[in-house]
Amino acid sequence: MGLREDIMTETVDQMPLRQAVTVSPEISAVEAISLMRETQLGCVFVVDDFGRPIGKFTEREVLKLVCDCVPLDGPVENHIVPIPDCGCVKMTDPIAKVLKGMQETRLRFLCVVDDKGKVVALTGQKGLMEYITEHFPRQIKVQVMDSKLHMNSREGA
């Protein structure tokens, strides 16, 4: 099978997923940023009392807040980005739904939820690239790095 067939038939649980960081709406933006730094993730999901996503707080929002000189000690719920319907996928959805969701929403991160809608993982562009390189290593060109340059002539001026 090829890439197209595989992403149409294999499910999200076959992808490399990241542990999602979830926070309550009352947590401060500073605390959310600290969690993002600790986990080296570009977003945290803001969830309700049942663990269902109500929005996300992203690096992009942090930049906007800093540029606008907005205090970061207030609740993160004041700065969340709502998650559209296609911003979440289930573990049993085809991988193609991840790709489609990213294209339709122009999001880098998608929320992976269980059957009850509770956040269980994070996926996105990095997960897709890891899936492709893991399943199709022959199609991915990798140059072996060594200490010698492989140029026959000088480049540039």
DOKEDO-895653 format. One record per residue: residue in one letter; x, y, z of N, C-alpha, C in turn; residue number from 1. Coordinates in steps of 0.1 Angstrom, whole numbers, plus 2048, in hexadecimal, padded with zeros to 3 digits. Last residue first. Layout:
+------+------+------+------+-------+-------+-------+------+------+------+-----+
! type ! n.xx ! n.yy ! n.zz ! ca.xx ! ca.yy ! ca.zz ! c.xx ! c.yy ! c.zz ! seq !
+------+------+------+------+-------+-------+-------+------+------+------+-----+
!    A !    X !    Y !    Z !     X !     Y !     Z !    X !    Y !    Z ! NUM !
...
+------+------+------+------+-------+-------+-------+------+------+------+-----+
END
This chain:
+------+------+------+------+-------+-------+-------+------+------+------+-----+
! type ! n.xx ! n.yy ! n.zz ! ca.xx ! ca.yy ! ca.zz ! c.xx ! c.yy ! c.zz ! seq !
+------+------+------+------+-------+-------+-------+------+------+------+-----+
!    A !  932 !  950 !  7D6 !   93C !   959 !   7D0 !  94A !  955 !  7D5 ! 157 !
!    G !  925 !  92E !  7D3 !   924 !   93C !   7D6 !  92F !  944 !  7D0 ! 156 !
!    E !  938 !  911 !  7DA !   92B !   917 !   7D8 !  92B !  926 !  7DB ! 155 !
!    R !  952 !  900 !  7C9 !   94E !   909 !   7D2 !  940 !  90F !  7CF ! 154 !
!    S !  94C !  8DD !  7C0 !   951 !   8EB !   7BD !  94C !  8F4 !  7C8 ! 153 !
!    N !  944 !  8C6 !  7CB !   94F !   8C5 !   7C2 !  954 !  8D3 !  7BE ! 152 !
!    M !  93B !  8BD !  7EC !   93A !   8C7 !   7E1 !  946 !  8C6 !  7D8 ! 151 !
!    H !  936 !  8B1 !  805 !   935 !   8AA !   7F9 !  933 !  8B3 !  7ED ! 150 !
!    L !  94B !  8B4 !  821 !   942 !   8BA !   818 !  942 !  8B2 !  80B ! 149 !
!    K !  94E !  89E !  83D !   953 !   8A3 !   830 !  948 !  8A9 !  828 ! 148 !
!    S !  943 !  893 !  854 !   94A !   89F !   855 !  94F !  8A5 !  848 ! 147 !
!    D !  921 !  889 !  84D !   92E !   886 !   851 !  936 !  894 !  851 ! 146 !
!    M !  900 !  87D !  84B !   909 !   888 !   84F !  916 !  883 !  852 ! 145 !
!    V !  8ED !  870 !  832 !   8F6 !   86C !   83D !  8FF !  878 !  83F ! 144 !
!    Q !  8CD !  87A !  829 !   8DC !   87B !   826 !  8E3 !  879 !  833 ! 143 !
!    V !  8B1 !  86B !  820 !   8B8 !   86F !   82B !  8C7 !  86F !  827 ! 142 !
!    K !  891 !  86C !  812 !   8A0 !   86C !   80F !  8A7 !  872 !  81B ! 141 !
!    I !  877 !  856 !  813 !   87D !   862 !   81A !  88C !  861 !  817 ! 140 !
!    Q !  871 !  83E !  809 !   86D !   84A !   801 !  873 !  857 !  807 ! 139 !
!    R !  879 !  82D !  81C !   880 !   82C !   80F !  87D !  838 !  807 ! 138 !
!    P !  867 !  831 !  832 !   875 !   835 !   833 !  87C !  835 !  825 ! 137 !
!    F !  84B !  833 !  839 !   850 !   834 !   82B !  85E !  838 !  82B ! 136 !
!    H !  845 !  833 !  854 !   83E !   829 !   84B !  844 !  829 !  83D ! 135 !
!    E !  854 !  848 !  85F !   854 !   83B !   865 !  84F !  830 !  85B ! 134 !
!    T !  84D !  85E !  850 !   85B !   85A !   84F !  85C !  84C !  855 ! 133 !
!    I !  831 !  860 !  856 !   836 !   85E !   848 !  844 !  858 !  848 ! 132 !
!    Y !  832 !  864 !  871 !   82B !   859 !   86C !  830 !  856 !  85E ! 131 !
!    E !  83F !  87D !  873 !   845 !   871 !   879 !  83F !  864 !  873 ! 130 !
!    M !  82D !  88D !  866 !   83A !   88B !   860 !  841 !  87F !  866 ! 129 !
!    L !  817 !  88B !  878 !   816 !   887 !   86A !  823 !  884 !  864 ! 128 !
!    G !  823 !  897 !  88F !   81E !   889 !   88F !  81D !  883 !  881 ! 127 !
!    K !  827 !  8B1 !  886 !   832 !   8A9 !   88A !  82E !  89A !  88A ! 126 !
!    Q !  80C !  8BA !  881 !   816 !   8B9 !   876 !  822 !  8B0 !  87A ! 125 !
!    G !  7FB !  8A6 !  899 !   7FB !   8B1 !   890 !  806 !  8AF !  886 ! 124 !
!    T !  7ED !  89E !  8BA !   7F4 !   89B !   8AD !  7F4 !  8A7 !  8A5 ! 123 !
!    L !  7E9 !  893 !  8DB !   7EB !   89F !   8D2 !  7F2 !  899 !  8C5 ! 122 !
!    A !  7D0 !  883 !  8F0 !   7DD !   885 !   8EA !  7DD !  891 !  8E1 ! 121 !
!    V !  7B8 !  884 !  8FD !   7C1 !   879 !   901 !  7CF !  87B !  8FB ! 120 !
!    V !  79C !  895 !  909 !   7A9 !   896 !   902 !  7B2 !  88B !  907 ! 119 !
!    K !  77C !  887 !  904 !   786 !   88B !   90D !  794 !  88B !  906 ! 118 !
!    G !  767 !  87C !  8F5 !   76B !   88A !   8F2 !  776 !  88F !  8FB ! 117 !
!    K !  761 !  862 !  8F8 !   759 !   86B !   900 !  75D !  87A !  8FE ! 116 !
!    D !  774 !  856 !  8E8 !   766 !   855 !   8E4 !  75D !  85E !  8EC ! 115 !
!    D !  790 !  86E !  8EA !   78A !   860 !   8EB !  77B !  861 !  8E7 ! 114 !
!    V !  7A3 !  883 !  8D4 !   799 !   881 !   8DF !  795 !  872 !  8DF ! 113 !
!    V !  7BD !  898 !  8CC !   7B8 !   88A !   8CA !  7AF !  887 !  8D6 ! 112 !
!    C !  7BF !  8B7 !  8BC !   7BC !   8B0 !   8C8 !  7B7 !  8A2 !  8C5 ! 111 !
!    L !  7DA !  8C3 !  8A8 !   7CC !   8BE !   8A9 !  7CB !  8B6 !  8B6 ! 110 !
!    F !  7EE !  8DD !  89C !   7EB !   8D3 !   8A7 !  7DC !  8D0 !  8A6 ! 109 !
!    R !  7ED !  8F0 !  889 !   7F9 !   8E7 !   889 !  7F7 !  8DC !  893 ! 108 !
!    L !  7D2 !  8F9 !  873 !   7D8 !   8F7 !   881 !  7E4 !  8EE !  880 ! 107 !
!    R !  7C1 !  8FF !  85F !   7CE !   905 !   85F !  7D5 !  904 !  86C ! 106 !
!    T !  7AA !  8F1 !  85B !   7AA !   8FB !   866 !  7B7 !  903 !  867 ! 105 !
!    E !  7AE !  8E1 !  845 !   7A2 !   8E9 !   846 !  7A3 !  8F4 !  850 ! 104 !
!    Q !  7C6 !  8D4 !  84B !   7C5 !   8DD !   83F !  7B9 !  8E6 !  840 ! 103 !
!    M !  7C1 !  8C6 !  862 !   7CC !   8D0 !   862 !  7CA !  8DA !  856 ! 102 !
!    G !  7AD !  8B5 !  859 !   7AA !   8BF !   864 !  7B4 !  8CA !  864 ! 101 !
!    K !  7BB !  8A6 !  846 !   7B0 !   8AE !   842 !  7AD !  8B9 !  84C ! 100 !
!    L !  7CD !  899 !  857 !   7D2 !   8A1 !   84C !  7C7 !  8AB !  848 !  99 !
!    V !  7BB !  88B !  867 !   7C4 !   894 !   86D !  7C9 !  89E !  862 !  98 !
!    K !  7AE !  87B !  855 !   7A6 !   885 !   85B !  7AF !  88F !  862 !  97 !
!    A !  7C1 !  869 !  84D !   7BD !   873 !   844 !  7B5 !  87E !  84A !  96 !
!    I !  7C1 !  856 !  862 !   7CC !   861 !   862 !  7C8 !  86C !  858 !  95 !
!    P !  79F !  850 !  86C !   7AB !   84E !   863 !  7B5 !  859 !  864 !  94 !
!    D !  797 !  84C !  890 !   796 !   853 !   883 !  7A1 !  84F !  87A !  93 !
!    T !  79C !  842 !  8A8 !   797 !   838 !   89E !  795 !  83F !  891 !  92 !
!    M !  7A2 !  857 !  8B8 !   7AC !   84D !   8B6 !  7A9 !  844 !  8AB !  91 !
!    K !  794 !  875 !  8A9 !   794 !   869 !   8B2 !  79F !  860 !  8AF !  90 !
!    V !  79D !  898 !  8A9 !   79B !   88B !   8A2 !  79A !  880 !  8AD !  89 !
!    C !  796 !  8BB !  8A5 !   797 !   8AF !   8AE !  795 !  8A2 !  8A5 !  88 !
!    G !  790 !  8CE !  894 !   79D !   8D0 !   89B !  79F !  8C4 !  8A5 !  87 !
!    C !  777 !  8CE !  889 !   782 !   8C6 !   882 !  78F !  8C8 !  888 !  86 !
!    D !  76A !  8E0 !  89A !   767 !   8D2 !   89A !  771 !  8C9 !  893 !  85 !
!    P !  783 !  8F6 !  8A9 !   778 !   8F2 !   8A0 !  776 !  8E3 !  8A0 !  84 !
!    I !  78A !  903 !  8C8 !   78D !   8F7 !   8BF !  782 !  8F4 !  8B6 !  83 !
!    P !  792 !  925 !  8CE !   788 !   91A !   8CE !  78D !  90F !  8C4 !  82 !
!    V !  7AE !  92E !  8E0 !   7A9 !   92D !   8D3 !  79E !  922 !  8D3 !  81 !
!    I !  7AF !  943 !  8FE !   7AF !   936 !   8F7 !  7A9 !  937 !  8E9 !  80 !
!    H !  7B0 !  957 !  910 !   7B9 !   957 !   905 !  7B9 !  94B !  8FD !  79 !
!    N !  7A1 !  953 !  927 !   79F !   960 !   920 !  7A7 !  961 !  913 !  78 !
!    E !  7AA !  93C !  932 !   79E !   93B !   92A !  79B !  948 !  923 !  77 !
!    V !  7C0 !  942 !  942 !   7C3 !   93E !   934 !  7B6 !  93E !  92B !  76 !
!    P !  7BD !  95E !  958 !   7B9 !   950 !   954 !  7BB !  94E !  945 !  75 !
!    G !  7DA !  974 !  95B !   7CC !   971 !   95B !  7C9 !  962 !  957 !  74 !
!    D !  7F4 !  979 !  958 !   7F1 !   973 !   964 !  7E2 !  970 !  965 !  73 !
!    L !  7FE !  987 !  942 !   7FD !   978 !   941 !  7F8 !  972 !  94E !  72 !
!    P !  7F3 !  9A5 !  933 !   7F8 !   99E !   93F !  7F5 !  98F !  93E !  71 !
!    V !  7FC !  9AF !  913 !   7F2 !   9AA !   91B !  7F7 !  9A2 !  927 !  70 !
!    C !  80C !  9BA !  8FE !   80E !   9BE !   90C !  803 !  9BA !  915 !  69 !
!    D !  809 !  9B1 !  8E5 !   7FF !   9BA !   8E9 !  801 !  9BF !  8F7 !  68 !
!    C !  81E !  99E !  8E5 !   81F !   9AA !   8DC !  815 !  9B5 !  8E0 !  67 !
!    V !  814 !  98B !  8F7 !   820 !   993 !   8FA !  821 !  99F !  8F1 !  66 !
!    L !  7FD !  982 !  8E9 !   7FC !   989 !   8F6 !  808 !  991 !  8FA !  65 !
!    K !  808 !  978 !  8D2 !   7FF !   983 !   8D1 !  7FE !  98A !  8DE !  64 !
!    L !  818 !  963 !  8DD !   81E !   96E !   8D6 !  815 !  97A !  8D5 !  63 !
!    V !  803 !  953 !  8E7 !   80D !   959 !   8F0 !  814 !  964 !  8EA !  62 !
!    E !  7F7 !  94B !  8D0 !   7F0 !   953 !   8D9 !  7F9 !  95A !  8E3 !  61 !
!    R !  80B !  93A !  8C6 !   807 !   946 !   8BE !  7FF !  950 !  8C7 !  60 !
!    E !  80C !  926 !  8D8 !   817 !   92F !   8D7 !  813 !  93C !  8D0 !  59 !
!    T !  7EA !  922 !  8E6 !   7F5 !   91F !   8DD !  801 !  929 !  8DE !  58 !
!    F !  7D1 !  912 !  8F5 !   7D9 !   91D !   8F7 !  7E7 !  91A !  8F0 !  57 !
!    K !  7B0 !  907 !  8EA !   7BF !   905 !   8EC !  7C6 !  912 !  8EE !  56 !
!    G !  791 !  8FB !  8F6 !   799 !   903 !   8EE !  7A8 !  900 !  8F0 !  55 !
!    I !  784 !  8E7 !  901 !   77B !   8F3 !   8FF !  784 !  8FD !  8F6 !  54 !
!    P !  784 !  8C3 !  902 !   78B !   8D0 !   8FF !  781 !  8DB !  8FC !  53 !
!    R !  77B !  8B2 !  920 !   778 !   8B4 !   912 !  77E !  8C2 !  90E !  52 !
!    G !  77D !  8AC !  93B !   789 !   8A9 !   932 !  787 !  8AC !  924 !  51 !
!    F !  768 !  8B4 !  94A !   768 !   8A6 !   945 !  773 !  8A3 !  93C !  50 !
!    D !  76B !  8CF !  94E !   76C !   8C6 !   95A !  76C !  8B7 !  956 !  49 !
!    D !  77E !  8D8 !  930 !   773 !   8DA !   93A !  775 !  8D0 !  945 !  48 !
!    V !  79F !  8E4 !  927 !   794 !   8DA !   927 !  78A !  8DE !  932 !  47 !
!    V !  7B6 !  8EF !  911 !   7AE !   8F4 !   91C !  7A1 !  8EB !  91C !  46 !
!    F !  7D5 !  8E3 !  907 !   7C6 !   8E2 !   905 !  7BF !  8E6 !  912 !  45 !
!    V !  7F1 !  8F5 !  8FD !   7EA !   8ED !   907 !  7DC !  8ED !  904 !  44 !
!    C !  80C !  8F4 !  8E5 !   7FF !   8F8 !   8EA !  7FB !  8F0 !  8F6 !  43 !
!    G !  825 !  8EC !  8DE !   821 !   8F9 !   8D9 !  813 !  8FD !  8DD !  42 !
!    L !  83B !  8DD !  8F6 !   82F !   8DC !   8ED !  82B !  8EB !  8E9 !  41 !
!    Q !  84D !  8D7 !  90A !   852 !   8DA !   8FD !  847 !  8D8 !  8F2 !  40 !
!    T !  846 !  8D5 !  924 !   843 !   8CA !   91C !  847 !  8CB !  90E !  39 !
!    E !  84E !  8EE !  92E !   853 !   8E1 !   935 !  851 !  8D5 !  92B !  38 !
!    R !  840 !  900 !  91D !   84F !   8FF !   91D !  854 !  8F2 !  923 !  37 !
!    M !  826 !  8FA !  925 !   82A !   8F9 !   917 !  839 !  8F8 !  916 !  36 !
!    L !  827 !  902 !  940 !   824 !   8F4 !   93C !  828 !  8F1 !  92E !  35 !
!    S !  82B !  91D !  93D !   835 !   915 !   944 !  833 !  907 !  940 !  34 !
!    I !  813 !  924 !  931 !   81F !   926 !   929 !  82A !  91E !  92F !  33 !
!    A !  801 !  91F !  946 !   800 !   918 !   93A !  80D !  919 !  931 !  32 !
!    E !  80A !  933 !  958 !   80C !   924 !   95C !  80A !  91C !  94F !  31 !
!    V !  803 !  94A !  94A !   811 !   947 !   94E !  814 !  938 !  951 !  30 !
!    A !  7E8 !  948 !  949 !   7EF !   947 !   93D !  7FE !  944 !  940 !  29 !
!    S !  7DB !  934 !  964 !   7DF !   941 !   95F !  7E7 !  93E !  952 !  28 !
!    I !  7BD !  920 !  964 !   7CB !   921 !   966 !  7D0 !  92E !  95F !  27 !
!    E !  7A2 !  91E !  95E !   7A6 !   927 !   968 !  7B5 !  929 !  96A !  26 !
!    P !  79E !  909 !  94C !   79D !   917 !   947 !  7A2 !  921 !  951 !  25 !
!    S !  7B8 !  8F0 !  951 !   7AA !   8F5 !   953 !  7AA !  904 !  94F !  24 !
!    V !  7CA !  8DE !  938 !   7C9 !   8E7 !   943 !  7BB !  8EB !  945 !  23 !
!    T !  7DE !  8C4 !  92A !   7D1 !   8CA !   92C !  7D1 !  8D3 !  938 !  22 !
!    V !  7F3 !  8B9 !  912 !   7F3 !   8C0 !   91F !  7E6 !  8C7 !  91F !  21 !
!    A !  7F6 !  899 !  903 !   7F0 !   8A6 !   903 !  7F1 !  8AC !  911 !  20 !
!    Q !  811 !  888 !  8F6 !   809 !   889 !   902 !  803 !  898 !  902 !  19 !
!    R !  80F !  880 !  8D3 !   816 !   887 !   8DF !  80C !  888 !  8EA !  18 !
!    L !  812 !  864 !  8BE !   80A !   86E !   8C4 !  812 !  874 !  8D0 !  17 !
!    P !  818 !  856 !  89F !   81F !   85A !   8AC !  817 !  866 !  8B2 !  16 !
!    M !  7FA !  843 !  895 !   804 !   84E !   894 !  80C !  850 !  8A0 !  15 !
!    Q !  7E7 !  831 !  89A !   7F3 !   82C !   894 !  7FE !  836 !  892 !  14 !
!    D !  7D1 !  83F !  8A3 !   7D9 !   838 !   8AD !  7E6 !  831 !  8A8 !  13 !
!    V !  7C6 !  847 !  88B !   7CE !   851 !   892 !  7D6 !  84A !  89D !  12 !
!    T !  7C7 !  82B !  873 !   7C1 !   834 !   87D !  7CB !  83D !  884 !  11 !
!    E !  7C9 !  824 !  850 !   7CE !   823 !   85E !  7C8 !  82E !  867 !  10 !
!    T !  7BC !  82D !  838 !   7B7 !   821 !   83F !  7BC !  820 !  84E !   9 !
!    M !  7C7 !  844 !  82E !   7B8 !   843 !   82D !  7B3 !  837 !  836 !   8 !
!    I !  7E1 !  841 !  831 !   7DB !   84B !   839 !  7CC !  84A !  838 !   7 !
!    D !  7E5 !  82B !  81E !   7E7 !   829 !   82D !  7E1 !  834 !  835 !   6 !
!    E !  7DF !  836 !  805 !   7D7 !   82B !   80A !  7D8 !  82A !  81A !   5 !
!    R !  7F5 !  849 !  804 !   7E6 !   84D !   803 !  7DD !  843 !  809 !   4 !
!    L !  80C !  839 !  806 !   809 !   843 !   810 !  7FA !  846 !  810 !   3 !
!    G !  803 !  817 !  7FB !   80B !   824 !   7FB !  806 !  82D !  806 !   2 !
!    M !  808 !  7F4 !  800 !   800 !   800 !   800 !  809 !  80C !  800 !   1 !
+------+------+------+------+-------+-------+-------+------+------+------+-----+
END
